């Protein structure tokens, strides 16, 4: 849908995102952001797509080890507890 006013387009997009997505604020150690951006660029992905792909892969990997209601975390070595 084309908008004559940029503000209307931004408002529409923000409302769609608000209804369709959850937000997570991610903090990483200094220097890690650039490393993530470079890795995403090497895969021709946005940082968001890159992180989501990694999360999807890890969740799929641990899917068999977790039952509903369990709590778990991911270590840097990829093991879950």
N, CA, C and O atoms as a Tinker XYZ file with bonds, in Angstrom:
   324  protein
     1  N      0.844000   -1.167000    0.000000    73     2
     2  CA     0.000000    0.000000    0.000000    64     1     3
     3  C      0.899000    1.243000    0.000000    63     2     4     5
     4  O      1.781000    1.382000    0.847000    81     3
     5  N      0.666000    2.125000   -0.942000    73     3     6
     6  CA     1.486000    3.333000   -1.053000    64     5     7
     7  C      0.888000    4.439000   -0.184000    63     6     8     9
     8  O     -0.329000    4.619000   -0.132000    81     7
     9  N      1.750000    5.160000    0.482000    73     7    10
    10  CA     1.330000    6.264000    1.340000    64     9    11
    11  C      1.902000    7.556000    0.807000    63    10    12    13
    12  O      3.056000    7.608000    0.381000    81    11
    13  N      1.089000    8.607000    0.830000    73    11    14
    14  CA     1.561000    9.923000    0.416000    64    13    15
    15  C      2.409000   10.542000    1.516000    63    14    16    17
    16  O      3.307000   11.341000    1.252000    81    15
    17  N      2.113000   10.165000    2.740000    73    15    18
    18  CA     2.851000   10.718000    3.867000    64    17    19
    19  C      3.732000    9.636000    4.487000    63    18    20    21
    20  O      3.259000    8.548000    4.816000    81    19
    21  N      4.986000    9.940000    4.637000    73    19    22
    22  CA     5.926000    8.987000    5.221000    64    21    23
    23  C      5.528000    8.631000    6.648000    63    22    24    25
    24  O      5.673000    7.481000    7.064000    81    23
    25  N      5.034000    9.593000    7.388000    73    23    26
    26  CA     4.642000    9.349000    8.780000    64    25    27
    27  C      3.532000    8.310000    8.861000    63    26    28    29
    28  O      3.530000    7.483000    9.773000    81    27
    29  N      2.593000    8.338000    7.930000    73    27    30
    30  CA     1.509000    7.362000    7.921000    64    29    31
    31  C      2.051000    5.963000    7.637000    63    30    32    33
    32  O      1.582000    4.987000    8.223000    81    31
    33  N      3.027000    5.859000    6.751000    73    31    34
    34  CA     3.638000    4.562000    6.425000    64    33    35
    35  C      4.374000    4.008000    7.641000    63    34    36    37
    36  O      4.275000    2.820000    7.945000    81    35
    37  N      5.100000    4.860000    8.323000    73    35    38
    38  CA     5.843000    4.430000    9.514000    64    37    39
    39  C      4.872000    3.974000   10.597000    63    38    40    41
    40  O      5.103000    2.951000   11.242000    81    39
    41  N      3.802000    4.712000   10.799000    73    39    42
    42  CA     2.806000    4.348000   11.801000    64    41    43
    43  C      2.178000    3.002000   11.463000    63    42    44    45
    44  O      2.006000    2.162000   12.347000    81    43
    45  N      1.837000    2.788000   10.207000    73    43    46
    46  CA     1.252000    1.519000    9.775000    64    45    47
    47  C      2.215000    0.369000   10.036000    63    46    48    49
    48  O      1.822000   -0.658000   10.590000    81    47
    49  N      3.469000    0.535000    9.641000    73    47    50
    50  CA     4.473000   -0.515000    9.845000    64    49    51
    51  C      4.690000   -0.809000   11.322000    63    50    52    53
    52  O      4.794000   -1.972000   11.711000    81    51
    53  N      4.758000    0.221000   12.142000    73    51    54
    54  CA     4.947000    0.033000   13.582000    64    53    55
    55  C      3.769000   -0.711000   14.206000    63    54    56    57
    56  O      3.968000   -1.561000   15.075000    81    55
    57  N      2.563000   -0.407000   13.782000    73    55    58
    58  CA     1.385000   -1.110000   14.305000    64    57    59
    59  C      1.396000   -2.579000   13.899000    63    58    60    61
    60  O      1.069000   -3.450000   14.705000    81    59
    61  N      1.773000   -2.858000   12.649000    73    59    62
    62  CA     1.860000   -4.245000   12.187000    64    61    63
    63  C      2.888000   -5.021000   13.004000    63    62    64    65
    64  O      2.612000   -6.127000   13.467000    81    63
    65  N      4.061000   -4.445000   13.178000    73    63    66
    66  CA     5.127000   -5.097000   13.947000    64    65    67
    67  C      4.671000   -5.344000   15.384000    63    66    68    69
    68  O      4.928000   -6.410000   15.945000    81    67
    69  N      4.003000   -4.370000   15.972000    73    67    70
    70  CA     3.520000   -4.489000   17.354000    64    69    71
    71  C      2.550000   -5.666000   17.504000    63    70    72    73
    72  O      2.571000   -6.360000   18.520000    81    71
    73  N      1.704000   -5.890000   16.498000    73    71    74
    74  CA     0.715000   -6.961000   16.565000    64    73    75
    75  C      1.291000   -8.320000   16.181000    63    74    76    77
    76  O      0.807000   -9.346000   16.659000    81    75
    77  N      2.307000   -8.350000   15.333000    73    75    78
    78  CA     2.779000   -9.613000   14.769000    64    77    79
    79  C      4.039000  -10.178000   15.424000    63    78    80    81
    80  O      4.343000  -11.357000   15.245000    81    79
    81  N      4.768000   -9.370000   16.169000    73    79    82
    82  CA     6.059000   -9.805000   16.679000    64    81    83
    83  C      6.219000   -9.487000   18.159000    63    82    84    85
    84  O      5.607000   -8.555000   18.681000    81    83
    85  N      7.063000  -10.288000   18.831000    73    83    86
    86  CA     7.506000   -9.987000   20.188000    64    85    87
    87  C      8.883000   -9.352000   20.091000    63    86    88    89
    88  O      9.647000   -9.658000   19.176000    81    87
    89  N      9.197000   -8.483000   21.015000    73    87    90
    90  CA    10.502000   -7.827000   21.045000    64    89    91
    91  C     11.341000   -8.378000   22.169000    63    90    92    93
    92  O     10.846000   -8.641000   23.265000    81    91
    93  N     12.635000   -8.553000   21.883000    73    91    94
    94  CA    13.602000   -8.964000   22.894000    64    93    95
    95  C     14.777000   -8.000000   22.793000    63    94    96    97
    96  O     15.348000   -7.820000   21.718000    81    95
    97  N     15.134000   -7.385000   23.909000    73    95    98
    98  CA    16.281000   -6.487000   23.947000    64    97    99
    99  C     17.512000   -7.333000   24.265000    63    98   100   101
   100  O     17.595000   -7.924000   25.342000    81    99
   101  N     18.452000   -7.394000   23.355000    73    99   102
   102  CA    19.629000   -8.245000   23.495000    64   101   103
   103  C     20.853000   -7.385000   23.790000    63   102   104   105
   104  O     21.130000   -6.419000   23.078000    81   103
   105  N     21.576000   -7.741000   24.836000    73   103   106
   106  CA    22.837000   -7.069000   25.131000    64   105   107
   107  C     23.966000   -8.079000   24.973000    63   106   108   109
   108  O     23.847000   -9.237000   25.372000    81   107
   109  N     25.053000   -7.620000   24.391000    73   107   110
   110  CA    26.217000   -8.477000   24.158000    64   109   111
   111  C     27.467000   -7.739000   24.625000    63   110   112   113
   112  O     27.462000   -6.510000   24.704000    81   111
   113  N     28.534000   -8.466000   24.934000    73   111   114
   114  CA    29.774000   -7.812000   25.356000    64   113   115
   115  C     30.320000   -6.888000   24.256000    63   114   116   117
   116  O     30.100000   -7.123000   23.068000    81   115
   117  N     31.026000   -5.847000   24.669000    73   115   118
   118  CA    31.646000   -4.907000   23.719000    64   117   119
   119  C     32.433000   -5.681000   22.671000    63   118   120   121
   120  O     33.166000   -6.617000   22.990000    81   119
   121  N     32.272000   -5.279000   21.426000    73   119   122
   122  CA    32.986000   -5.911000   20.324000    64   121   123
   123  C     32.207000   -7.048000   19.679000    63   122   124   125
   124  O     32.438000   -7.376000   18.515000    81   123
   125  N     31.294000   -7.646000   20.420000    73   123   126
   126  CA    30.516000   -8.780000   19.904000    64   125   127
   127  C     29.521000   -8.317000   18.838000    63   126   128   129
   128  O     29.243000   -9.058000   17.894000    81   127
   129  N     28.983000   -7.104000   18.976000    73   127   130
   130  CA    28.009000   -6.593000   18.013000    64   129   131
   131  C     28.611000   -6.555000   16.609000    63   130   132   133
   132  O     27.984000   -7.000000   15.647000    81   131
   133  N     29.807000   -6.033000   16.496000    73   131   134
   134  CA    30.472000   -5.958000   15.191000    64   133   135
   135  C     30.734000   -7.362000   14.647000    63   134   136   137
   136  O     30.590000   -7.606000   13.449000    81   135
   137  N     31.116000   -8.273000   15.523000    73   135   138
   138  CA    31.360000   -9.662000   15.116000    64   137   139
   139  C     30.072000  -10.295000   14.567000    63   138   140   141
   140  O     30.108000  -11.003000   13.561000    81   139
   141  N     28.955000  -10.042000   15.221000    73   139   142
   142  CA    27.656000  -10.564000   14.781000    64   141   143
   143  C     27.255000   -9.925000   13.451000    63   142   144   145
   144  O     26.783000  -10.615000   12.548000    81   143
   145  N     27.441000   -8.616000   13.329000    73   143   146
   146  CA    27.114000   -7.930000   12.081000    64   145   147
   147  C     27.927000   -8.483000   10.911000    63   146   148   149
   148  O     27.394000   -8.683000    9.820000    81   147
   149  N     29.209000   -8.728000   11.138000    73   147   150
   150  CA    30.065000   -9.273000   10.083000    64   149   151
   151  C     29.640000  -10.681000    9.692000    63   150   152   153
   152  O     29.612000  -11.016000    8.508000    81   151
   153  N     29.311000  -11.499000   10.672000    73   151   154
   154  CA    28.869000  -12.865000   10.381000    64   153   155
   155  C     27.557000  -12.852000    9.603000    63   154   156   157
   156  O     27.382000  -13.638000    8.672000    81   155
   157  N     26.641000  -11.973000    9.974000    73   155   158
   158  CA    25.368000  -11.851000    9.259000    64   157   159
   159  C     25.615000  -11.400000    7.817000    63   158   160   161
   160  O     25.019000  -11.937000    6.884000    81   159
   161  N     26.486000  -10.422000    7.644000    73   159   162
   162  CA    26.789000   -9.913000    6.300000    64   161   163
   163  C     27.415000  -10.998000    5.432000    63   162   164   165
   164  O     27.124000  -11.073000    4.239000    81   163
   165  N     28.258000  -11.829000    6.003000    73   163   166
   166  CA    28.876000  -12.922000    5.250000    64   165   167
   167  C     27.833000  -13.913000    4.746000    63   166   168   169
   168  O     28.038000  -14.575000    3.729000    81   167
   169  N     26.720000  -14.011000    5.460000    73   167   170
   170  CA    25.626000  -14.898000    5.061000    64   169   171
   171  C     24.528000  -14.156000    4.300000    63   170   172   173
   172  O     23.461000  -14.712000    4.037000    81   171
   173  N     24.796000  -12.899000    3.951000    73   171   174
   174  CA    23.818000  -12.050000    3.248000    64   173   175
   175  C     22.493000  -11.988000    4.014000    63   174   176   177
   176  O     21.418000  -12.080000    3.422000    81   175
   177  N     22.586000  -11.832000    5.339000    73   175   178
   178  CA    21.418000  -11.760000    6.205000    64   177   179
   179  C     21.459000  -10.476000    7.017000    63   178   180   181
   180  O     22.519000   -9.883000    7.217000    81   179
   181  N     20.297000  -10.060000    7.475000    73   179   182
   182  CA    20.258000   -8.999000    8.469000    64   181   183
   183  C     20.691000   -9.612000    9.797000    63   182   184   185
   184  O     20.692000  -10.832000    9.954000    81   183
   185  N     21.054000   -8.766000   10.740000    73   183   186
   186  CA    21.429000   -9.250000   12.071000    64   185   187
   187  C     20.241000   -9.980000   12.696000    63   186   188   189
   188  O     20.413000  -11.025000   13.322000    81   187
   189  N     19.049000   -9.438000   12.530000    73   187   190
   190  CA    17.859000  -10.061000   13.087000    64   189   191
   191  C     17.645000  -11.454000   12.486000    63   190   192   193
   192  O     17.397000  -12.408000   13.225000    81   191
   193  N     17.735000  -11.584000   11.183000    73   191   194
   194  CA    17.553000  -12.890000   10.530000    64   193   195
   195  C     18.630000  -13.873000   10.983000    63   194   196   197
   196  O     18.344000  -15.048000   11.216000    81   195
   197  N     19.867000  -13.395000   11.106000    73   195   198
   198  CA    20.981000  -14.235000   11.539000    64   197   199
   199  C     20.733000  -14.786000   12.941000    63   198   200   201
   200  O     20.870000  -15.987000   13.174000    81   199
   201  N     20.368000  -13.908000   13.869000    73   199   202
   202  CA    20.126000  -14.327000   15.254000    64   201   203
   203  C     18.927000  -15.272000   15.320000    63   202   204   205
   204  O     18.974000  -16.278000   16.028000    81   203
   205  N     17.861000  -14.963000   14.597000    73   203   206
   206  CA    16.688000  -15.834000   14.597000    64   205   207
   207  C     17.007000  -17.212000   14.030000    63   206   208   209
   208  O     16.498000  -18.214000   14.533000    81   207
   209  N     17.840000  -17.282000   12.990000    73   207   210
   210  CA    18.223000  -18.567000   12.418000    64   209   211
   211  C     19.006000  -19.395000   13.433000    63   210   212   213
   212  O     18.790000  -20.601000   13.557000    81   211
   213  N     19.919000  -18.744000   14.157000    73   211   214
   214  CA    20.686000  -19.449000   15.182000    64   213   215
   215  C     19.790000  -19.939000   16.317000    63   214   216   217
   216  O     19.949000  -21.060000   16.800000    81   215
   217  N     18.863000  -19.108000   16.735000    73   215   218
   218  CA    17.924000  -19.501000   17.790000    64   217   219
   219  C     17.078000  -20.683000   17.322000    63   218   220   221
   220  O     16.899000  -21.651000   18.061000    81   219
   221  N     16.559000  -20.607000   16.100000    73   219   222
   222  CA    15.752000  -21.709000   15.561000    64   221   223
   223  C     16.532000  -23.018000   15.543000    63   222   224   225
   224  O     16.004000  -24.065000   15.918000    81   223
   225  N     17.786000  -22.959000   15.107000    73   223   226
   226  CA    18.614000  -24.163000   15.037000    64   225   227
   227  C     18.839000  -24.741000   16.438000    63   226   228   229
   228  O     18.759000  -25.955000   16.623000    81   227
   229  N     19.116000  -23.892000   17.412000    73   227   230
   230  CA    19.367000  -24.368000   18.774000    64   229   231
   231  C     18.089000  -24.919000   19.407000    63   230   232   233
   232  O     18.131000  -25.941000   20.091000    81   231
   233  N     16.966000  -24.258000   19.188000    73   231   234
   234  CA    15.709000  -24.757000   19.735000    64   233   235
   235  C     15.346000  -26.101000   19.116000    63   234   236   237
   236  O     14.843000  -26.984000   19.811000    81   235
   237  N     15.590000  -26.267000   17.840000    73   235   238
   238  CA    15.338000  -27.547000   17.184000    64   237   239
   239  C     16.237000  -28.635000   17.758000    63   238   240   241
   240  O     15.808000  -29.775000   17.936000    81   239
   241  N     17.480000  -28.278000   18.045000    73   239   242
   242  CA    18.440000  -29.234000   18.593000    64   241   243
   243  C     18.014000  -29.729000   19.971000    63   242   244   245
   244  O     18.151000  -30.915000   20.271000    81   243
   245  N     17.503000  -28.836000   20.805000    73   243   246
   246  CA    17.146000  -29.231000   22.167000    64   245   247
   247  C     15.688000  -29.652000   22.301000    63   246   248   249
   248  O     15.257000  -30.054000   23.382000    81   247
   249  N     14.942000  -29.566000   21.236000    73   247   250
   250  CA    13.507000  -29.845000   21.296000    64   249   251
   251  C     13.197000  -31.184000   21.964000    63   250   252   253
   252  O     12.267000  -31.259000   22.768000    81   251
   253  N     13.933000  -32.217000   21.662000    73   251   254
   254  CA    13.676000  -33.526000   22.235000    64   253   255
   255  C     14.045000  -33.639000   23.695000    63   254   256   257
   256  O     13.580000  -34.545000   24.387000    81   255
   257  N     14.881000  -32.724000   24.175000    73   255   258
   258  CA    15.360000  -32.789000   25.561000    64   257   259
   259  C     14.494000  -32.007000   26.530000    63   258   260   261
   260  O     14.714000  -32.079000   27.739000    81   259
   261  N     13.515000  -31.260000   26.034000    73   259   262
   262  CA    12.746000  -30.357000   26.885000    64   261   263
   263  C     11.272000  -30.717000   26.804000    63   262   264   265
   264  O     10.725000  -30.896000   25.716000    81   263
   265  N     10.641000  -30.819000   27.949000    73   263   266
   266  CA     9.203000  -31.039000   27.995000    64   265   267
   267  C      8.528000  -29.736000   28.397000    63   266   268   269
   268  O      9.137000  -28.910000   29.078000    81   267
   269  N      7.269000  -29.539000   27.982000    73   267   270
   270  CA     6.582000  -28.284000   28.331000    64   269   271
   271  C      6.644000  -28.011000   29.837000    63   270   272   273
   272  O      6.445000  -28.913000   30.651000    81   271
   273  N      6.916000  -26.778000   30.186000    73   271   274
   274  CA     7.009000  -26.375000   31.583000    64   273   275
   275  C      8.410000  -26.433000   32.150000    63   274   276   277
   276  O      8.674000  -25.847000   33.200000    81   275
   277  N      9.325000  -27.136000   31.473000    73   275   278
   278  CA    10.717000  -27.178000   31.926000    64   277   279
   279  C     11.372000  -25.829000   31.676000    63   278   280   281
   280  O     10.986000  -25.096000   30.766000    81   279
   281  N     12.362000  -25.514000   32.491000    73   279   282
   282  CA    13.182000  -24.339000   32.208000    64   281   283
   283  C     14.562000  -24.835000   31.808000    63   282   284   285
   284  O     15.027000  -25.865000   32.296000    81   283
   285  N     15.208000  -24.107000   30.928000    73   283   286
   286  CA    16.524000  -24.505000   30.470000    64   285   287
   287  C     17.274000  -23.277000   29.986000    63   286   288   289
   288  O     16.680000  -22.219000   29.778000    81   287
   289  N     18.567000  -23.419000   29.810000    73   287   290
   290  CA    19.368000  -22.336000   29.248000    64   289   291
   291  C     20.369000  -22.936000   28.284000    63   290   292   293
   292  O     20.585000  -24.148000   28.264000    81   291
   293  N     20.973000  -22.082000   27.494000    73   291   294
   294  CA    21.952000  -22.515000   26.516000    64   293   295
   295  C     23.329000  -22.061000   26.965000    63   294   296   297
   296  O     23.521000  -20.901000   27.329000    81   295
   297  N     24.263000  -22.956000   26.939000    73   295   298
   298  CA    25.630000  -22.553000   27.242000    64   297   299
   299  C     26.326000  -22.201000   25.937000    63   298   300   301
   300  O     25.807000  -22.497000   24.861000    81   299
   301  N     27.470000  -21.586000   26.017000    73   299   302
   302  CA    28.211000  -21.231000   24.812000    64   301   303
   303  C     28.685000  -22.468000   24.062000    63   302   304   305
   304  O     28.931000  -22.400000   22.858000    81   303
   305  N     28.815000  -23.583000   24.746000    73   303   306
   306  CA    29.255000  -24.812000   24.089000    64   305   307
   307  C     28.087000  -25.577000   23.488000    63   306   308   309
   308  O     28.291000  -26.630000   22.883000    81   307
   309  N     26.861000  -25.068000   23.640000    73   307   310
   310  CA    25.719000  -25.684000   23.011000    64   309   311
   311  C     25.019000  -26.755000   23.829000    63   310   312   313
   312  O     24.151000  -27.456000   23.307000    81   311
   313  N     25.375000  -26.897000   25.098000    73   311   314
   314  CA    24.687000  -27.881000   25.932000    64   313   315
   315  C     23.553000  -27.198000   26.673000    63   314   316   317
   316  O     23.640000  -26.020000   27.017000    81   315
   317  N     22.510000  -27.933000   26.909000    73   315   318
   318  CA    21.398000  -27.353000   27.643000    64   317   319
   319  C     21.308000  -27.984000   29.021000    63   318   320   321
   320  O     21.717000  -29.127000   29.224000    81   319
   321  N     20.774000  -27.232000   29.953000    73   319   322
   322  CA    20.638000  -27.705000   31.324000    64   321   323
   323  C     19.181000  -27.544000   31.729000    63   322   324
   324  O     18.812000  -27.878000   32.855000    81   323
